[in-house]
Amino acid sequence: MKKYSIRDILNKLKWHPSYNFEKISILFVDRPIGVSEINAGEIEEIGHKFIYLHSGVAIPMHRIVEIKYDGKTYWRRNNGVEEQVEEKDG
């Protein structure tokens, strides 16, 4: 199975016609708070090492721990191992 980067996954979810990007939520390590969650609608740009939000905040890709689609886990980092959990038919 080919390993996809978080950037690849987010771009697929943004541009593939079978997905609605507004149904994506991203969980990330938010120091010192713990884990925070944002809706993909807050994303202005998907960069190579960061996602940039409309608010001006930049979230490093390595801090993303889970991507959900419509409330269900789509991808997650589990003890340092990345895994694709769900593939939507389309």
DSSP file (Angstrom, degrees, kcal/mol; ACC not computed):
  #  RESIDUE AA STRUCTURE BP1 BP2  ACC     N-H-->O    O-->H-N    N-H-->O    O-->H-N    TCO  KAPPA ALPHA  PHI   PSI    X-CA   Y-CA   Z-CA
    1    1 A M              0   0    0      0, 0.0     2,-0.2     0, 0.0     0, 0.0   0.000 360.0 360.0 360.0 130.2    0.0    0.0    0.0
    2    2 A K        -     0   0    0      1,-0.1     2,-0.6     0, 0.0     0, 0.0  -0.451 360.0-128.4 -70.3 137.9    1.4    3.4   -1.0
    3    3 A K        -     0   0    0     -2,-0.2     2,-0.3    80,-0.0    -1,-0.1  -0.786  24.4-159.7 -89.6 124.1    2.0    5.8    1.8
    4    4 A Y        -     0   0    0     -2,-0.6     2,-0.1     1,-0.0     0, 0.0  -0.806  15.0-122.1-103.6 144.6    0.4    9.2    1.2
    5    5 A S     >  -     0   0    0     -2,-0.3     4,-2.3     1,-0.1     5,-0.2  -0.368  27.3-110.5 -76.5 162.9    1.5   12.4    3.0
    6    6 A I  H  > S+     0   0    0      1,-0.2     4,-2.8     2,-0.2     5,-0.2   0.892 122.4  55.5 -59.5 -38.8   -1.0   14.4    5.0
    7    7 A R  H  > S+     0   0    0      2,-0.2     4,-2.5     1,-0.2    -1,-0.2   0.920 106.7  49.5 -60.1 -44.6   -0.8   17.0    2.3
    8    8 A D  H  > S+     0   0    0      2,-0.2     4,-2.4     1,-0.2    -2,-0.2   0.921 112.3  48.3 -59.1 -45.0   -1.8   14.4   -0.3
    9    9 A I  H  X S+     0   0    0     -4,-2.3     4,-2.5     2,-0.2    -2,-0.2   0.932 112.6  47.0 -63.8 -46.9   -4.7   13.3    1.8
   10   10 A L  H  X S+     0   0    0     -4,-2.8     4,-1.9     1,-0.2    -1,-0.2   0.902 112.6  49.8 -64.4 -40.2   -6.0   16.8    2.4
   11   11 A N  H  X S+     0   0    0     -4,-2.5     4,-2.6    -5,-0.2     5,-0.3   0.898 110.2  50.9 -65.2 -38.8   -5.6   17.8   -1.3
   12   12 A K  H  X S+     0   0    0     -4,-2.4     4,-2.6     1,-0.2    -2,-0.2   0.950 112.0  46.8 -60.6 -47.9   -7.5   14.6   -2.3
   13   13 A L  H  < S+     0   0    0     -4,-2.5    -1,-0.2     1,-0.2    -2,-0.2   0.812 115.6  47.0 -65.2 -29.2  -10.3   15.5    0.2
   14   14 A K  H  < S+     0   0    0     -4,-1.9     7,-0.3    -5,-0.2    -1,-0.2   0.897 124.3  26.8 -77.8 -41.4  -10.4   19.1   -1.1
   15   15 A W  H  < S+     0   0    0     -4,-2.6    -2,-0.2    -5,-0.1    -3,-0.2   0.659  90.9 100.5-103.5 -18.0  -10.4   18.5   -4.8
   16   16 A H    ><  -     0   0    0     -4,-2.6     3,-1.8    -5,-0.3    -4,-0.0  -0.541  69.0-137.1 -72.9 131.8  -12.0   15.0   -5.4
   17   17 A P  T 3  S+     0   0    0      0, 0.0    -1,-0.1     0, 0.0    -4,-0.0   0.665  98.5  65.5 -65.2 -15.8  -15.6   15.4   -6.5
   18   18 A S  T 3  S+     0   0    0     70,-0.1     2,-0.3     2,-0.0    -5,-0.1   0.576  96.7  68.1 -81.5  -7.9  -16.8   12.6   -4.2
   19   19 A Y    <   -     0   0    0     -3,-1.8     2,-0.6    -7,-0.2     3,-0.1  -0.837  67.9-145.5-116.4 150.7  -15.9   14.6   -1.0
   20   20 A N    >   -     0   0    0     -2,-0.3     3,-2.4     1,-0.1    50,-0.2  -0.952  11.5-154.9-111.5 109.9  -17.2   17.7    0.6
   21   21 A F  G >  S+     0   0    0     -2,-0.6     3,-1.6     1,-0.3    19,-0.3   0.761  90.8  66.5 -59.5 -26.7  -14.3   19.6    2.2
   22   22 A E  G 3  S+     0   0    0      1,-0.3    -1,-0.3    18,-0.1    19,-0.2   0.668  93.0  61.7 -68.9 -15.3  -16.6   21.2    4.7
   23   23 A K  G <  S+     0   0    0     -3,-2.4    47,-2.8    16,-0.1    48,-0.5   0.363  85.7 100.5 -90.3   5.0  -17.2   17.8    6.2
   24   24 A I  E <   -A   69   0A   0     -3,-1.6    16,-2.7    45,-0.2     2,-0.4  -0.746  48.6-176.5 -94.0 135.4  -13.6   17.4    7.1
   25   25 A S  E     -AB  68  39A   0     43,-2.0    43,-3.1    -2,-0.4     2,-0.5  -0.979  10.6-152.4-127.3 148.7  -12.3   18.1   10.6
   26   26 A I  E     -AB  67  38A   0     12,-2.6    12,-2.2    -2,-0.4     2,-0.4  -0.972   0.9-157.5-125.0 127.0   -8.6   18.0   11.7
   27   27 A L  E     +AB  66  37A   0     39,-2.8    38,-2.5    -2,-0.5    39,-1.6  -0.882  22.9 169.7-103.4 135.3   -7.3   17.1   15.1
   28   28 A F  E     -AB  64  36A   0      8,-2.5     8,-2.6    -2,-0.4     2,-0.5  -0.976  42.9 -94.4-145.5 155.8   -3.8   18.4   16.0
   29   29 A V  E     - B   0  35A   0     34,-2.5     2,-0.6    -2,-0.3     6,-0.3  -0.610  39.4-170.8 -72.3 120.3   -1.5   18.7   18.9
   30   30 A D  E >>  - B   0  34A   0      4,-3.7     4,-2.3    -2,-0.5     3,-1.0  -0.846  27.9-115.8-119.3  90.6   -2.0   22.3   20.2
   31   31 A R  T 34 S+     0   0    0     -2,-0.6     4,-0.0     1,-0.3    -2,-0.0  -0.490  88.9   4.0 -74.0 138.3    0.7   23.0   22.8
   32   32 A P  T 34 S+     0   0    0      0, 0.0    -1,-0.3     0, 0.0     3,-0.1  -0.951 127.7  60.4 -93.2   9.5    0.2   23.6   25.7
   33   33 A I  T <4 S-     0   0    0     -3,-1.0     2,-0.4     1,-0.2    -2,-0.2   0.893  95.2-129.0 -65.1 -43.5   -3.6   22.9   25.4
   34   34 A G  E  <  -B   30   0A   0     -4,-2.3    -4,-3.7    -6,-0.0     2,-0.5  -0.972  66.3  -0.5 129.9-118.7   -3.4   19.3   24.2
   35   35 A V  E     -B   29   0A   0     -2,-0.4     2,-0.3    -6,-0.3    -6,-0.2  -0.943  65.3-174.5-112.7 130.1   -5.4   18.3   21.2
   36   36 A S  E     -B   28   0A   0     -8,-2.6    -8,-2.5    -2,-0.5     2,-0.4  -0.795  12.0-142.6-117.6 163.2   -7.6   20.8   19.3
   37   37 A E  E     -B   27   0A   0     -2,-0.3     2,-0.3   -10,-0.2   -10,-0.2  -0.983  15.3-178.4-130.0 137.6   -9.9   20.4   16.4
   38   38 A I  E     -B   26   0A   0    -12,-2.2   -12,-2.6    -2,-0.4     2,-0.3  -0.917  28.1-117.8-127.6 157.9  -10.6   22.6   13.4
   39   39 A N  E >   -B   25   0A   0     -2,-0.3     3,-2.3   -14,-0.2   -14,-0.2  -0.754  26.4-123.6 -89.8 143.5  -13.0   22.4   10.4
   40   40 A A  G >  S+     0   0    0    -16,-2.7     3,-2.0    -2,-0.3   -18,-0.1   0.732 106.8  75.6 -60.8 -21.5  -11.3   22.3    7.0
   41   41 A G  G 3  S+     0   0    0    -17,-0.3    -1,-0.3     1,-0.3   -19,-0.1   0.693  86.6  63.0 -62.3 -17.3  -13.4   25.3    6.0
   42   42 A E  G <  S+     0   0    0     -3,-2.3    12,-2.5    11,-0.1     2,-0.4   0.578  81.6 104.3 -80.9 -10.1  -10.9   27.3    8.2
   43   43 A I  E <   +E   53   0B   0     -3,-2.0    10,-0.3    10,-0.2     3,-0.1  -0.593  40.6 175.6 -81.0 127.0   -8.0   26.3    5.9
   44   44 A E  E    S+     0   0B   0      8,-3.3     2,-0.3    -2,-0.4     9,-0.2   0.818  71.5   6.7 -91.2 -40.3   -6.8   29.0    3.5
   45   45 A E  E     -E   52   0B   0      7,-1.9     7,-2.8     2,-0.0     2,-0.8  -0.999  56.1-143.5-148.5 140.3   -3.8   27.0    2.1
   46   46 A I  E     -E   51   0B   0     -2,-0.3     5,-0.2     5,-0.2     2,-0.0  -0.892  35.5-176.9-101.9 102.8   -2.4   23.5    2.2
   47   47 A G        -     0   0    0      3,-2.2    -2,-0.0    -2,-0.8     0, 0.0  -0.103  39.6 -97.7 -88.5-170.2    1.3   24.0    2.1
   48   48 A H  S    S+     0   0    0      1,-0.1   -41,-0.2   -41,-0.0     3,-0.1   0.873 117.6   9.0 -78.0 -38.3    4.1   21.5    2.1
   49   49 A K  S    S+     0   0    0      1,-0.1    12,-2.8    12,-0.1    13,-0.4   0.493 130.5  37.4-119.9  -8.4    4.9   21.5    5.8
   50   50 A F  E     - F   0  60B   0     10,-0.3    -3,-2.2    11,-0.1     2,-0.5  -0.958  62.6-136.1-139.5 155.1    2.0   23.6    7.2
   51   51 A I  E     -EF  46  59B   0      8,-2.4     8,-2.9    -2,-0.3     2,-0.5  -0.974  28.1-146.8-107.1 135.5   -1.7   24.2    6.8
   52   52 A Y  E     -EF  45  58B   0     -7,-2.8    -8,-3.3    -2,-0.5    -7,-1.9  -0.877   8.4-149.6-106.8 127.8   -2.5   27.9    6.9
   53   53 A L  E >   -E   43   0B   0      4,-3.0     3,-2.0    -2,-0.5   -10,-0.2  -0.574  26.8-114.8 -94.6 157.8   -5.7   29.1    8.4
   54   54 A H  T 3  S+     0   0    0    -12,-2.5   -11,-0.1     1,-0.3    -1,-0.1   0.787 115.8  64.6 -58.1 -27.8   -7.7   32.2    7.4
   55   55 A S  T 3  S-     0   0    0    -13,-0.3    -1,-0.3     2,-0.1     3,-0.1   0.574 121.3-106.6 -73.7  -8.5   -7.0   33.5   10.9
   56   56 A G  S <  S+     0   0    0     -3,-2.0     2,-0.2     1,-0.4    -2,-0.1   0.311  76.9 135.2  98.9  -8.2   -3.3   33.6   10.1
   57   57 A V        -     0   0    0     -5,-0.0    -4,-3.0     1,-0.0     2,-0.5  -0.515  42.5-152.5 -74.3 141.1   -2.4   30.6   12.3
   58   58 A A  E     -F   52   0B   0     -6,-0.2    -6,-0.2    -2,-0.2    -1,-0.0  -0.976   5.3-160.7-115.5 125.5    0.0   28.0   10.7
   59   59 A I  E     -F   51   0B   0     -8,-2.9    -8,-2.4    -2,-0.5     2,-0.1  -0.923  20.3-126.4-108.0 120.9   -0.3   24.4   11.9
   60   60 A P  E >   -F   50   0B   0      0, 0.0     3,-1.7     0, 0.0     4,-0.4  -0.416  14.4-130.9 -64.9 138.1    2.7   22.1   11.2
   61   61 A M  G >  S+     0   0    0    -12,-2.8     3,-1.7     1,-0.3   -11,-0.1   0.847 104.9  63.8 -56.9 -36.1    1.7   18.9    9.4
   62   62 A H  G 3  S+     0   0    0    -13,-0.4    -1,-0.3     1,-0.3   -12,-0.1   0.654  96.5  58.8 -68.6 -11.9    3.6   16.8   11.9
   63   63 A R  G <  S+     0   0    0     -3,-1.7   -34,-2.5   -35,-0.1     2,-0.4   0.566  79.0 105.0 -90.4  -9.2    1.2   17.9   14.6
   64   64 A I  E <   +A   28   0A   0     -3,-1.7   -36,-0.3    -4,-0.4     3,-0.1  -0.591  39.6 170.4 -73.5 127.2   -1.8   16.6   12.8
   65   65 A V  E     +     0   0A   0    -38,-2.5    12,-2.7    -2,-0.4     2,-0.3   0.604  59.7  14.7-112.8 -18.6   -2.9   13.4   14.6
   66   66 A E  E     -AC  27  76A   0    -39,-1.6   -39,-2.8    10,-0.2     2,-0.4  -0.979  50.4-159.1-159.6 144.4   -6.3   12.6   12.9
   67   67 A I  E     -AC  26  75A   0      8,-2.9     7,-3.0    -2,-0.3     8,-2.0  -0.996  18.3-164.8-123.7 127.2   -8.5   13.6   10.0
   68   68 A K  E     -AC  25  73A   0    -43,-3.1   -43,-2.0    -2,-0.4     2,-0.5  -0.871   8.9-158.4-112.5 145.2  -12.2   12.9   10.1
   69   69 A Y  E >  S-AC  24  72A   0      3,-3.0     3,-1.9    -2,-0.4   -45,-0.2  -0.984  81.3 -17.4-121.4 120.0  -14.7   12.9    7.3
   70   70 A D  T 3  S-     0   0    0    -47,-2.8    -1,-0.1    -2,-0.5   -46,-0.1   0.866 129.9 -51.8  53.8  39.7  -18.3   13.5    8.3
   71   71 A G  T 3  S+     0   0    0    -48,-0.5     2,-0.4     1,-0.2    -1,-0.3   0.326 117.8 107.0  85.4  -8.0  -17.5   12.6   11.9
   72   72 A K  E <  S-C   69   0A   0     -3,-1.9    -3,-3.0     1,-0.0     2,-0.3  -0.831  80.2-101.5-107.3 143.6  -15.7    9.3   11.1
   73   73 A T  E     +C   68   0A   0     -2,-0.4    -5,-0.3    -5,-0.2     3,-0.1  -0.435  40.9 170.3 -63.4 123.7  -12.0    8.8   11.3
   74   74 A Y  E     +     0   0A   0     -7,-3.0    11,-2.2     1,-0.4    12,-1.5   0.772  69.5   0.1 -99.9 -40.4  -10.5    8.8    7.8
   75   75 A W  E     +CD  67  84A   0     -8,-2.0    -8,-2.9     9,-0.3    -1,-0.4  -0.990  67.6 175.7-148.4 145.7   -6.8    8.9    8.7
   76   76 A R  E     -CD  66  83A   0      7,-2.1     7,-2.2    -2,-0.3     2,-0.6  -0.996  31.1-126.3-152.6 154.7   -4.9    8.8   12.0
   77   77 A R  E     - D   0  82A   0    -12,-2.7     2,-0.6    -2,-0.3     5,-0.2  -0.893  29.4-168.8 -96.6 122.3   -1.4    8.7   13.4
   78   78 A N  E >   - D   0  81A   0      3,-3.6     3,-1.8    -2,-0.6    -2,-0.0  -0.922  68.9 -30.2-121.0 106.0   -1.3    5.8   15.9
   79   79 A N  T 3  S-     0   0    0     -2,-0.6    -1,-0.1     1,-0.3     3,-0.1   0.888 126.9 -46.4  52.8  43.1    1.8    5.7   18.1
   80   80 A G  T 3  S+     0   0    0      1,-0.2     2,-0.5     0, 0.0    -1,-0.3   0.348 118.3 112.7  85.2  -6.7    3.9    7.3   15.3
   81   81 A V  E <   -D   78   0A   0     -3,-1.8    -3,-3.6     2,-0.0     2,-0.3  -0.878  60.5-141.0-103.0 127.5    2.4    5.0   12.6
   82   82 A E  E     +D   77   0A   0     -2,-0.5     2,-0.4    -5,-0.2    -5,-0.2  -0.681  24.2 179.8 -87.3 138.1    0.2    6.6   10.0
   83   83 A E  E     -D   76   0A   0     -7,-2.2    -7,-2.1    -2,-0.3     2,-0.6  -0.998  29.6-135.7-141.7 137.7   -2.8    4.6    8.8
   84   84 A Q  E     -D   75   0A   0     -2,-0.4    -9,-0.3    -9,-0.2     3,-0.1  -0.815  26.3-179.4 -86.1 123.4   -5.6    5.2    6.4
   85   85 A V        +     0   0    0    -11,-2.2     2,-0.4    -2,-0.6   -10,-0.2   0.886  58.5  20.8 -93.8 -45.6   -8.7    4.1    8.2
   86   86 A E        -     0   0    0    -12,-1.5     2,-0.5   -14,-0.1    -1,-0.3  -0.980  54.0-162.3-134.3 137.9  -11.6    4.6    5.8
   87   87 A E        -     0   0    0     -2,-0.4     2,-0.3    -3,-0.1   -13,-0.0  -0.980  23.2-136.4-117.8 120.5  -11.9    4.9    2.0
   88   88 A K        -     0   0    0     -2,-0.5     2,-0.2     1,-0.1   -70,-0.1  -0.549  20.3-120.2 -75.3 134.8  -15.1    6.4    0.8
   89   89 A D              0   0    0     -2,-0.3    -1,-0.1     1,-0.2     0, 0.0  -0.497 360.0 360.0 -69.1 142.3  -16.7    4.7   -2.2
   90   90 A G              0   0    0     -2,-0.2    -1,-0.2   -71,-0.0    -2,-0.0   0.374 360.0 360.0 178.6 360.0  -17.0    7.1   -5.1
